[in-house]
């Protein structure tokens, strides 16, 4: 699309006079910082970035773009690796300043602005002994992870993130401000629970919160490859038990500073230390390379997957689903592929492939037609993140990512025979299209 003209920038500034919104454009001192994203692959030269502070300001920008037929996107957490929060030449509506969180302990509800992160939510609810089902890495934004469906450590007890959503304030395509819930704009409320961000701009969410103890058990562990069969065996046991208080991630990552591929696990148990130790005894009894498990607060647990400071470079997240039983042969093949990539290409130390086992009984209790989230079934998510620095490797990294994900899909060909499988938070628009309308 054509690059936004300076005349349009000036007109947009005039339209926003009297508000606290700030319009940043080429030549502005903080322009470079305003287009920076979690992944360098998603940085694009925007025509203007509008830092909004209220829902009416968002509405004004949408009306302006609609009037002049200007492309616009929304930046909430900026964590997407599909480039969905960036625009070349258009307008970026940045909600980075809309990050307030208000917890009401009496009603056990939490009101969250669209630019907030899960870390802000967790720290707001903690003083009241409450928690919201939120993402397992708290540095990501609330908006994107919610609209795609959303899984968290409390999914076993309470279901998906969208299953806790009571209402959402939105700016729709004509600039109108609406509040969608079970009582109003029900069709919109159905759509935004799982089908992504295509139906409007979500500026405020209201979630149901739940009681959480002062501490829960959890943390990361690293192992050498020899422990893989026993870890896979435990994963199958975990699946059979379906303990709603638990969560178990396992897969591969790169151990610092040696740069070697290791087997990783992430444990979660919402209960006493003794209960957690008994539940995870087959894992805790293994000889490990690193053990960072402990009784910690829910906010601390959710921050364990965060990388601080955020590493620079290029990143791509993809994923699929897998149905048990898990086989050591498949996981070992994936290890070999992953390890070969790490050894062949430089500076890929923040990459990981993770099988995300969260009990699904609560998830499947909600009829699939009740929300737009198709990812409800007796299976688990598998996430793959590749991190690199050389832009010349972009095509190669995406090809390698497709190869690894394809290997899992090939081993799970029967999963789609009885279940619709499409998790928007792991899929870009093109991949969702191929799922819904296969060739």
C-alpha positions as CSV (number, residue, x, y, z in Angstrom):
1,X,0.0,0.0,0.0
2,X,1.2,3.6,-0.5
3,X,3.1,5.2,2.4
4,X,1.0,7.5,4.6
5,X,1.5,11.1,3.5
6,X,2.7,13.8,5.8
7,X,-0.5,15.7,5.1
8,X,-2.5,12.8,6.5
9,X,-0.2,12.7,9.6
10,X,-0.9,16.4,10.2
11,X,-4.7,15.9,9.7
12,X,-4.6,12.9,12.1
13,X,-2.8,15.1,14.7
14,X,-5.5,17.8,14.3
15,X,-8.3,15.3,14.8
16,X,-6.7,14.0,18.0
17,X,-6.1,17.5,19.5
18,X,-7.5,17.7,23.0
19,X,-6.8,14.1,23.7
20,X,-3.7,12.4,25.3
21,X,-3.0,10.4,22.1
22,X,0.4,10.9,20.6
23,X,1.2,10.6,16.9
24,X,4.7,9.4,16.1
25,X,6.0,9.4,12.5
26,X,9.3,9.2,10.5
27,X,11.7,11.8,11.9
28,X,10.3,11.6,15.4
29,X,12.9,11.0,18.1
30,X,11.3,7.7,19.3
31,X,10.1,6.4,15.9
32,X,12.6,3.6,15.9
33,X,11.6,2.4,19.4
34,X,7.9,2.6,18.4
35,X,8.2,0.2,15.5
36,X,10.4,-2.3,17.4
37,X,8.9,-5.7,18.0
38,X,9.7,-8.8,20.0
39,X,10.9,-10.4,16.7
40,X,13.0,-8.4,14.3
41,X,11.3,-10.2,11.5
42,X,8.1,-8.1,12.3
43,X,9.6,-4.6,12.3
44,X,8.1,-2.5,9.5
45,X,8.3,1.2,8.7
46,X,4.9,2.5,9.7
47,X,3.5,5.7,8.3
48,X,2.5,6.7,11.8
49,X,2.2,5.1,15.2
50,X,-0.7,6.4,17.4
51,X,-0.2,5.9,21.1
52,X,-3.7,5.8,22.3
53,X,-4.7,6.1,26.0
54,X,-8.5,5.5,25.9
55,X,-11.1,3.6,23.9
56,X,-12.6,6.8,22.4
57,X,-9.2,7.7,21.0
58,X,-9.0,4.3,19.4
59,X,-12.4,5.0,17.8
60,X,-11.2,8.3,16.4
61,X,-8.2,6.7,14.8
62,X,-10.4,3.9,13.2
63,X,-12.8,6.5,11.9
64,X,-9.9,8.5,10.4
65,X,-8.4,5.5,8.7
66,X,-11.8,4.4,7.4
67,X,-12.5,7.8,6.0
68,X,-9.2,7.9,4.1
69,X,-9.0,4.2,3.3
70,X,-5.7,3.9,5.2
71,X,-4.4,0.5,6.3
72,X,-4.1,0.1,10.1
73,X,-3.1,-2.6,12.6
74,X,-3.2,-2.8,16.4
75,X,-0.2,-3.4,18.7
76,X,-1.1,-4.8,22.1
77,X,1.8,-6.9,23.5
78,X,3.7,-6.9,20.2
79,X,4.6,-10.5,20.8
80,X,3.2,-12.0,17.5
81,X,5.8,-13.4,15.1
82,X,3.4,-13.2,12.1
83,X,3.8,-9.4,11.8
84,X,0.1,-8.8,12.6
85,X,0.9,-5.8,14.8
86,X,3.1,-4.0,12.2
87,X,2.3,-2.1,9.1
88,X,4.4,-0.9,6.2
89,X,3.3,2.6,5.4
90,X,0.0,2.4,7.3
91,X,-1.1,3.4,10.9
92,X,-0.2,1.3,14.0
93,X,-2.6,1.8,16.8
94,X,-0.4,1.2,19.8
95,X,-2.2,0.3,23.1
96,X,1.1,0.2,25.0
97,X,-0.1,3.0,27.3
98,X,-3.4,1.2,27.9
99,X,-2.1,-1.3,30.5
100,X,-4.2,-0.7,33.6
101,X,-5.6,-3.6,35.6
102,X,-8.3,-3.4,38.3
103,X,-9.1,-6.3,40.5
104,X,-12.4,-6.4,42.4
105,X,-12.0,-9.0,45.2
106,X,-15.7,-8.8,46.2
107,X,-16.9,-9.9,42.8
108,X,-13.8,-11.9,41.9
109,X,-13.5,-10.1,38.6
110,X,-10.6,-8.4,36.9
111,X,-10.8,-5.5,34.4
112,X,-7.9,-5.4,32.1
113,X,-7.0,-2.8,29.4
114,X,-6.0,-4.2,26.0
115,X,-2.3,-3.3,26.2
116,X,-1.6,-5.0,29.5
117,X,0.6,-8.1,29.9
118,X,-0.3,-11.1,32.0
119,X,2.5,-10.1,34.4
120,X,0.5,-7.0,35.3
121,X,-2.6,-9.1,35.8
122,X,-0.9,-11.6,38.0
123,X,0.5,-8.9,40.3
124,X,-2.8,-7.1,40.5
125,X,-4.7,-10.2,41.6
126,X,-2.0,-11.6,43.9
127,X,-2.7,-9.4,47.0
128,X,-6.3,-10.8,47.1
129,X,-5.4,-14.4,46.8
130,X,-6.8,-14.5,43.3
131,X,-5.6,-15.5,39.8
132,X,-6.9,-15.5,36.3
133,X,-6.3,-18.3,33.8
134,X,-3.5,-16.6,31.8
135,X,-0.6,-17.5,29.5
136,X,2.2,-19.6,30.8
137,X,4.7,-16.8,30.0
138,X,3.7,-13.6,31.6
139,X,5.6,-11.1,29.4
140,X,3.1,-11.6,26.5
141,X,0.0,-9.4,26.0
142,X,-3.4,-10.3,27.3
143,X,-5.2,-9.3,24.1
144,X,-3.7,-11.6,21.5
145,X,-3.5,-14.6,23.8
146,X,-7.1,-14.2,24.9
147,X,-8.7,-13.7,21.5
148,X,-7.0,-16.9,20.2
149,X,-8.4,-19.1,23.0
150,X,-5.6,-19.2,25.5
151,X,-4.1,-21.9,27.7
152,X,-2.5,-21.5,31.1
153,X,-1.4,-23.4,34.2
154,X,-4.9,-23.2,35.6
155,X,-6.5,-24.6,32.5
156,X,-6.8,-28.0,34.2
157,X,-9.0,-26.5,36.9
158,X,-10.9,-23.8,35.0
159,X,-10.6,-24.3,31.2
160,X,-9.3,-21.8,28.6
161,X,-8.6,-18.1,29.0
162,X,-11.8,-17.4,27.0
163,X,-13.8,-19.5,29.3
164,X,-13.1,-16.9,32.0
165,X,-14.1,-13.9,29.8
166,X,-17.2,-12.1,31.0
167,X,-17.2,-9.2,28.6
168,X,-15.0,-7.3,26.2
169,X,-15.2,-3.7,25.1
170,X,-14.4,-3.3,21.4
171,X,-14.1,-0.7,18.6
172,X,-15.6,-2.3,15.5
173,X,-15.0,-1.5,11.9
174,X,-17.1,1.7,11.6
175,X,-15.5,3.1,14.8
176,X,-18.4,2.3,17.0
177,X,-17.7,1.3,20.6
178,X,-19.6,-1.7,21.8
179,X,-19.5,-4.1,24.8
180,X,-19.9,-7.7,23.9
181,X,-21.0,-10.3,26.4
182,X,-23.6,-13.1,26.9
183,X,-26.2,-10.3,27.2
184,X,-25.2,-8.0,24.4
185,X,-23.7,-8.4,20.9
186,X,-23.7,-12.1,21.5
187,X,-22.6,-13.0,18.0
188,X,-19.5,-10.8,18.4
189,X,-18.9,-12.3,21.9
190,X,-19.0,-15.8,20.3
191,X,-16.5,-14.8,17.6
192,X,-13.9,-13.1,19.7
193,X,-13.6,-16.1,22.0
194,X,-11.2,-18.1,19.9
195,X,-11.2,-16.8,16.3
196,X,-8.5,-14.1,16.7
197,X,-8.4,-10.4,16.3
198,X,-10.3,-10.0,13.0
199,X,-13.6,-8.7,14.4
200,X,-12.6,-5.4,16.0
201,X,-10.1,-3.9,18.5
202,X,-10.5,-5.2,22.0
203,X,-9.6,-2.4,24.4
204,X,-10.9,-3.8,27.7
205,X,-11.5,-7.3,29.1
206,X,-13.4,-8.4,32.2
207,X,-12.3,-11.8,33.5
208,X,-13.5,-14.1,36.2
209,X,-10.8,-14.7,38.8
210,X,-10.3,-17.8,41.0
211,X,-8.8,-18.4,44.4
212,X,-5.1,-19.3,44.4
213,X,-2.9,-20.3,47.4
214,X,0.0,-18.1,48.4
215,X,2.4,-20.5,46.8
216,X,2.3,-23.3,44.1
217,X,4.9,-25.8,43.1
218,X,6.7,-25.4,39.8
219,X,9.9,-24.8,37.9
220,X,12.2,-25.8,35.1
221,X,14.4,-28.9,35.0
222,X,17.1,-29.9,32.4
223,X,18.2,-33.5,31.6
224,X,20.5,-35.2,29.2
225,X,19.2,-37.3,26.3
226,X,19.5,-40.6,28.3
227,X,16.5,-39.6,30.5
228,X,14.2,-39.0,27.5
229,X,12.4,-42.5,27.6
230,X,11.5,-42.1,31.3
231,X,10.3,-38.5,30.7
232,X,8.1,-39.7,27.7
233,X,6.8,-42.6,29.9
234,X,5.8,-40.0,32.6
235,X,4.1,-37.9,30.0
236,X,1.8,-40.9,29.1
237,X,1.1,-41.4,32.8
238,X,0.3,-37.7,33.2
239,X,-2.2,-38.0,30.4
240,X,-3.9,-41.0,32.0
241,X,-4.2,-39.3,35.4
242,X,-5.7,-36.0,34.2
243,X,-5.1,-34.3,37.6
244,X,-6.7,-30.9,37.2
245,X,-4.2,-29.4,39.7
246,X,-1.2,-30.2,37.5
247,X,0.6,-29.2,34.3
248,X,3.6,-30.7,32.6
249,X,5.7,-29.4,29.7
250,X,8.5,-31.3,28.2
251,X,10.7,-30.9,25.1
252,X,14.1,-29.5,24.1
253,X,16.0,-26.3,24.5
254,X,19.6,-25.1,24.6
255,X,21.5,-25.0,27.8
256,X,23.7,-22.0,28.5
257,X,26.6,-21.3,28.3
258,X,27.6,-24.6,26.7
259,X,25.1,-24.3,23.9
260,X,24.2,-28.0,24.1
261,X,20.7,-29.3,23.4
262,X,19.0,-30.6,26.5
263,X,15.7,-32.2,27.5
264,X,13.7,-29.7,29.5
265,X,10.6,-30.1,31.7
266,X,8.4,-27.5,33.3
267,X,6.4,-28.7,36.3
268,X,3.3,-27.2,37.9
269,X,1.2,-28.3,40.8
270,X,-1.5,-26.3,42.6
271,X,-1.2,-28.0,46.0
272,X,1.1,-28.7,48.9
273,X,4.8,-29.4,48.4
274,X,4.3,-33.0,49.6
275,X,1.5,-33.5,47.0
276,X,3.6,-32.1,44.2
277,X,6.7,-34.2,45.1
278,X,4.5,-37.3,45.2
279,X,2.9,-36.5,41.8
280,X,6.2,-35.7,40.1
281,X,8.3,-38.3,41.8
282,X,9.2,-40.1,38.6
283,X,10.7,-36.8,37.2
284,X,12.2,-35.4,40.4
285,X,14.0,-38.7,41.1
286,X,15.9,-38.5,37.8
287,X,19.5,-37.3,37.8
288,X,19.3,-33.8,36.4
289,X,21.5,-31.1,34.9
290,X,19.5,-28.3,36.5
291,X,16.6,-28.1,38.9
292,X,14.9,-24.8,39.5
293,X,11.7,-26.2,41.0
294,X,10.4,-24.7,44.3
295,X,7.3,-23.4,46.0
296,X,6.7,-20.0,44.5
297,X,3.9,-17.5,44.0
298,X,1.7,-17.9,41.0
299,X,3.1,-14.6,39.5
300,X,6.7,-15.9,40.0
301,X,5.8,-19.2,38.3
302,X,4.4,-17.5,35.3
303,X,7.5,-15.4,34.9
304,X,9.8,-18.4,34.8
305,X,9.4,-18.7,31.0
306,X,10.2,-15.0,30.4
307,X,13.6,-14.1,29.1
308,X,14.9,-10.9,30.7
309,X,16.2,-8.9,29.0
310,X,14.3,-9.8,25.9
311,X,16.9,-11.2,23.4
312,X,17.3,-9.3,20.2
313,X,17.1,-11.1,16.9
314,X,14.6,-12.9,14.7
315,X,12.0,-15.3,16.0
316,X,9.2,-17.5,14.7
317,X,6.6,-19.4,16.6
318,X,4.6,-22.2,15.2
319,X,2.8,-25.3,16.5
320,X,0.4,-28.1,16.1
321,X,-1.5,-30.7,18.2
322,X,-0.6,-34.2,19.4
323,X,-2.7,-37.0,20.7
324,X,-1.3,-39.5,23.2
325,X,0.2,-42.0,23.6
326,X,3.6,-40.3,23.1
327,X,6.3,-42.5,21.6
328,X,10.0,-42.3,22.4
329,X,10.8,-42.9,18.8
330,X,8.9,-39.8,17.5
331,X,10.3,-37.6,20.3
332,X,13.8,-38.9,19.6
333,X,13.5,-38.1,15.9
334,X,12.3,-34.6,16.7
335,X,15.3,-34.2,19.1
336,X,17.7,-35.2,16.3
337,X,16.1,-32.7,13.9
338,X,16.2,-29.9,16.6
339,X,19.7,-30.7,17.7
340,X,20.9,-30.7,14.0
341,X,19.5,-27.2,13.5
342,X,21.1,-25.9,16.7
343,X,24.5,-27.4,15.7
344,X,24.3,-26.2,12.0
345,X,23.3,-22.6,12.4
346,X,24.8,-19.9,14.7
347,X,23.3,-18.2,17.7
348,X,20.0,-20.1,18.1
349,X,20.3,-20.5,21.9
350,X,16.8,-19.3,22.7
351,X,15.0,-21.9,20.5
352,X,12.8,-24.6,22.0
353,X,10.3,-27.3,21.1
354,X,7.8,-28.0,23.8
355,X,5.0,-30.5,24.3
356,X,2.4,-28.6,26.5
357,X,0.5,-31.0,28.6
358,X,-2.4,-29.4,30.4
359,X,-5.4,-31.5,31.6
360,X,-8.2,-31.0,29.1
361,X,-11.3,-32.2,31.0
362,X,-12.6,-28.7,31.7
363,X,-11.7,-27.6,28.1
364,X,-13.8,-30.3,26.5
365,X,-16.7,-29.8,28.9
366,X,-17.6,-26.6,26.9
367,X,-19.4,-27.6,23.7
368,X,-17.3,-26.8,20.7
369,X,-20.1,-24.7,19.1
370,X,-20.4,-22.5,22.2
371,X,-17.3,-20.4,21.2
372,X,-15.3,-19.8,18.1
373,X,-12.4,-21.8,19.5
374,X,-12.0,-25.1,17.5
375,X,-9.1,-26.3,19.6
376,X,-11.1,-28.4,22.2
377,X,-10.3,-32.1,22.2
378,X,-8.4,-34.9,24.0
379,X,-5.1,-33.7,22.7
380,X,-2.3,-31.2,23.6
381,X,-0.5,-28.3,22.0
382,X,3.1,-28.5,20.7
383,X,4.9,-25.2,20.3
384,X,8.1,-24.6,18.4
385,X,10.1,-21.4,18.6
386,X,13.2,-20.8,16.5
387,X,15.4,-17.8,17.2
388,X,18.2,-16.6,14.9
389,X,20.0,-13.4,13.9
390,X,20.9,-13.5,10.3
391,X,18.1,-12.1,8.0
392,X,19.6,-14.2,5.2
393,X,18.4,-17.3,7.1
394,X,14.7,-16.3,7.2
395,X,13.5,-18.6,4.5
396,X,15.6,-21.5,5.7
397,X,14.3,-21.1,9.3
398,X,10.7,-21.1,8.2
399,X,11.3,-24.2,6.1
400,X,13.0,-26.0,8.9
401,X,10.1,-25.1,11.2
402,X,7.6,-26.5,8.7
403,X,9.6,-29.7,8.5
404,X,9.6,-30.3,12.2
405,X,5.9,-29.5,12.6
406,X,5.1,-31.7,9.6
407,X,6.8,-34.6,11.2
408,X,4.4,-34.3,14.2
409,X,1.4,-33.9,11.9
410,X,2.3,-37.0,9.9
411,X,2.4,-39.1,13.0
412,X,-1.0,-37.7,14.0
413,X,-2.9,-38.0,10.8
414,X,-5.9,-39.5,12.5
415,X,-6.3,-36.6,15.0
416,X,-8.5,-34.6,12.5
417,X,-10.8,-37.5,11.7
418,X,-12.9,-36.9,14.8
419,X,-11.8,-33.5,15.9
420,X,-11.5,-30.0,14.5
421,X,-7.9,-28.8,15.3
422,X,-7.0,-25.1,14.8
423,X,-5.3,-23.1,17.5
424,X,-5.3,-19.4,16.4
425,X,-2.4,-18.5,18.7
426,X,-0.1,-20.9,16.9
427,X,-1.3,-20.0,13.4
428,X,-1.1,-17.1,11.0
429,X,-3.9,-16.2,8.6
430,X,-2.5,-18.3,5.8
431,X,-2.2,-21.5,7.9
432,X,-5.7,-21.1,9.3
433,X,-7.0,-20.7,5.8
434,X,-5.5,-24.0,4.8
435,X,-6.9,-25.7,7.9
436,X,-10.5,-24.4,7.2
437,X,-10.4,-24.7,3.4
438,X,-7.9,-27.5,2.5
439,X,-7.0,-28.0,-1.2
